[in-house]
Amino acid sequence: MQILVIGAGVIGLSVARAAAGRGHEVVVAEAKNAIGTGISSRNSEVIHGGMYYPSGSLRARHCVAGRRMLYAYCASHGVPHRKCGKLMVATNDAELAKIEAIAAQGRSNDVEGLEMIGGNAARALEPELACIGALHSPETGIIDGHAFMLALRGELEDAGGAIAFNTPVTGATRKNGRWLVAFGGRDAGSFTFDAIANCAGLRAQSLARTMQDYPATRVPKLVLAKGNYFSCAGKPAFSRLIYPTPVDGGLGTHVTLDLAGRMRFGPDVEWIEREDYTVDPARAELFYARIRSYWPRLPDGALTPDYSGIRPKITGKGEAQADFLIDAPAQHGVPGLVQMFGIESPGLTSSLSLAEEIANYLES
């Protein structure tokens, strides 16, 4: 089969690698001039445990399976990572009840090693913490996301696949049982494929509307939830990831570590109408208040605006969090077309597992 994957982020590259590894001819069309320039370059680079998501959901299933696959992949391909663990902390009785429920959900999702610990035990692990209890997730970790994507690209190309940069997709029509896909850019033209995987992230909805016979009513709304990050000067105060209890639209303003040892805080949730990656320095006041609930010794003036990302949500403020949405031919009736919407966190963690499912749909 000749397969087109749209988007060279972590999901698109994972799908392309999986399909090429099965012997298919694969081309990745990327509108920008490099891999991973969108959502994949603007996240926390956390390998998630999988305890937040409803049992049986795509998020729960692919996060847990994908995490196990991802650690094995990193080990076998030399991708920098560290299984540093995470503490989800409670600072009052209501938060404690909430993380106890998350712990139960995690066990239902087959997340390994979860343990509720008291405040003293949490402080024995992280002396700077202030909390009355915590959920310890030893399987949570961090990864060099770009190195991971470079490894995926290498495997794709070793299997005969290719990435066409600066090549936006402008539409697709069915012709003689195949897809005739129109491309823009310097080498604009049309080429035929047997199947298409739309892994375009923030552009997935607009692209879906250009595909002939795909019902417009099946395209979900796109809701932009910006996540801002602030860096923190000085030596990291923690050796593990520290998460507060989740908030509407996200997992709370947490302590993020990178492999170089730097400490950042974020992301928060800022509902926006249009793409804007500017980090407003004034939001630091909200960060200080939230962070000091579990790290009272955060110094004044320690936070500096860093970067932001945008979650491609399909549900909005106050609405129940949606699952990943994978629309395959069995659901929508159009042959050789798989649409992916709302692939936000834990998308990176889930990527290898998601890719196998998408490859199965492309072959069906």
N, C-alpha and C positions, 0 to 999 in steps of 0.2 A: 504493500500500500504506500501511496504518497500522501504524507500527512503534513498539514500546516499547523504550526503552533503560533498563536499570536501573543507576543509579549515575552521578553527575555528577563523576567524577574525570577525569583526562586521557584515559583510554581511552574511557570512556563518552561524553565530549564529542566526541572525535575520531570515534567511530563515528556518533554522532548527526549531526554536521556532514556526514560523508560521505553518509549516507543521505538527509538533507534536500537536499543538493546534487544528488541524483539525482531529485528531484521527489517524494519520499515524504513523507507526513505523519508527523512524528516528535514523540514526547513522551518526555522524560527524567524518570524518577521518582527523586527523591533523598530519602533518609530524613532528612537533616540540613537545615539552613536556609541553606546556601550551597554553592557549587561547591568541589570539591577539598579537602574537610576531612579526608580519610583519608590513604591512602598517598601521594597526589599532593602533599600539603603537608608530607610528612615524609621527604624524600629529599635527595640531594646536588645536585640540579638540574644534573647533568652530561649533556652530549651525548656519548654514548660512540662510540668508533671502530668497534668490532665485532670485535676480534681474539681474544676469549676463547672463542668459542662454536664447537662442532663444525660443520664445513662441511656445508651442506645443512639444518641445523636451522632451526626457525622463528626462534630467537633471532638466529642469524647472518644469515639472509636479511632479516628485518625491521629489525634494528639498522642494517645498512649502507644499505639502501634508505630506511629511516625517517630516518636521519641526514641524508642528502642532501635529502630532502623537507623536513626540519625547518629546515635552514639557509636553504633557499629561501623557506619560509613566513615565517620570522622577518624576512628581508630585505624581503619584499613586504608584510608586515603591521605592520612597525615594532615587533616584539617584541624587547625588549632581550636581547642575547646577546653572547658573545665567543668567538671561536675561539682560545683561549689556548694550546692544545697541552698535552701531558702527557708526563711521563717516568715509566716503570715501572723501578724501580731494583733492582739486585742488589748485595748486600753480601758475598756469598761465592760460591764456584764452583757450589754446588748451585743457588742462586737464579739465577745467570747462565745455567745450562743450562735452567732453567725458563722464563725470559723469552725465550730464543732459540727455544724450542719455541712460545711464544705468538706470537712474531714470524712464524714459519713458518705458524702457524694463521691469523694475520691476513692474510697474503698470499694464502693459499688462499681466504679469505673476500672477497677483492677490496677489502681496506682500503688506501686510498691513503697513500703517503708514509712508511710505516713504515721506521725505520732503527735498527739497532743501533749504539750509540756507546760509546766507552770512558769510563773514569772521568774522565779529564782533560777530554774534550769535554763530558761532563755537567756538570762543575763550571764550565766556561766559560759554560754557559747558566745554571746556578744555583749560584753560588759557595758557598752554605751546605750543599750536598749532600756526603754521604760515601757513595761507592759505587765498585764496581770496573767497572761498566758499566751501561747503561740502554737501554731501548727508547723511542725518541722517536716519539710519535704526534701529528703536527701537526694532524690533523683533529678531535681531541677538544676540547670546549669547554664552556661553561656558559651557562645560560639562566635567565631570570626565569620560572619555571614558572607562577606565578599570572597573569602578563601573557599567557602563551601560552593558558591556559585561558579568560581573558576574551575573547581574540580568537576562540577556537573558539565560545564562547557567542554572541558577536555574530554570527558567520556563521550559526550554527544558527538564531538568531531572525530574522535577515534573510531566511532561506529559508523562514520560516513555522513553524519548530519551536518548542517550548516546554519549559520545565523546571518541573516540579511539585515544589516544595520541601516539606519536612516530610511527605512522602508515601511511607511504607514500603510495599513490596509484601509481601502476606501469603500469596499463593498464586495459582496459575493452573491453569485446567482447559480442556480442549478442548471446544468446543461449536459444532456446525454448521460445522466446518472452520476455525474461528477460535479465538483464545485469549480466554477470559474471565478477566480479571485482577482480583484483589481487592486493594484498597488500604486501609491504615489511616490514622491521622492525623485531623486535624480534619474533613476532607471525605471521610471513609471512604465507600467504595462500590466498584462493579465496573464495568469498561469493557472493551470488546472491541478486539482488535488482530489483525492478520494475522501478525505476527512479533514475537519477543522476542529481545533481546540481553542476556544476563546479564553485566554489566561491574561487578559489585558488590565486587570486590577481596576483602577479608577476609570478606565476607558471601556470597560466591559459592556456597560449598558448602551453607550452610544454606538459601539461596534455592532452589538446584537441587532440594533434597529436597521442596520444596513444590509442584513442578510436575508435574501429572498425566502419567502414562505415561512420564516420563523415568526410566530404570532407576536405582534407587538404587545398584546395583553400579558404575555409571559415575562416581559422585561420588568424587573422590580424597580422601585424607586432607588435612587442613589442618595444617601444621606452622608454628608461629610462631617466627621468627628475628628477634629484636629487634636493631636497630642503634643504638648510642648515639653521640652526637656531643659533643665538647668544643670550646668556643671557645678561642681563643688571644689573649691580650692583646698589644697593641703592633702595630707596623707589620709587615705580612706579610713573611716571609723569602723567599718564592718568588713568581715571576711566572707559573708554570705549575702545573698540577695535578701532584702527586707521589704515585705509587702504589708501595707495596712489592709483592712477589710475592703472588699470591692465596693465601687460606687456605680451609679447609673452610667452605663456606657463604657466602663473600663474597669481595670483592676486596682485603681487607686494610685496615688503618687508614691511610687516605691523607689527604693535604693537600687540602682542598677550599677553593676561593676562591669568593666571591660577587661579584656585579657592583658592590657597594658597596666592594669591596676588603678585606673582612674575611676572615680565615683561620680555618678550623675543621679539626678532625681527626675522622675517623670514616668510615663506621660500622664498629664491630666486629661480632662475631656473638655474641649471647647467646640461647641456646635457652631458650624460656619456655613455660609451660603455659597461660597466660591473658594477655589483653591488659593491658599495664601500660607506661605511657610514662614512668615515673619514671627519671631518670638517676642512678644510684648514684655519688656522688662518689668512693667507694673504687675504682671502676674506673679512675680516673685513673692509678693506679700501673701498670696494664697498658699504658695508652696511653704513658706516659713511656718505659717500657722499649722498646716497639716503635718509637716515633718516633725515639728517640735512636740507633737502629741506622742510620738514614739522615740524621738531623739532630742531631748530637751536641751542638750549642750550644743546644738547647731549654732555656730557663731554668727553674729550679725555681719552682713556684707559678704558672706561666704558663697552665695549663689550668683552665678553669671549665666545669662541667656546662652543656650547652646544651639539646639536645632529642633525641628518639629517634623512630624509625620502626619499623614491623614489616613484615617481608617475608612475603607469603602463600605460603610454600613448600608444595610437594606432595611433597617428599622431606626426610628428616630428617638428623640428625647422622651423619656417616660414610657416608651414601648418596651415590651419584653424583647430580650436579645434574640435575634434570629440565628438559626443554624446556618452553616455553609449551605449555599444553594448550588447544586450541580444539576443542570437540566440536560438530559441525554435523550437520544432518539426514542427510547422506550416511553419517555414522558411527553415529548412534544411532537413526535411523529415525523420530523424532518431527518432524512438519512444523513449519516456522516457528519454530525454536528454536535459538539458538546460545549455548552455554555457554563461558565463559572462566575457566580456573583457572590459578593459579600465575603470574599476570602480575606479575612483580617486575622487577628490573633485567635488561635495559635497556628497561623498559616505556615510560618517557617518550620515550626516543629513538626507539623503534619505533612510537609511537602512530599516526602518520599512515599509515604503511604497513600496520600491522595493521588500521586502520579500513577501508581499501579491501577487504581480504580478507574482513572480517566483513560488509561491505555486500554483497559478492558472494554470500556464503552466505545472507544474509537475503532476497535476491531469487530464490534458487534454489528 
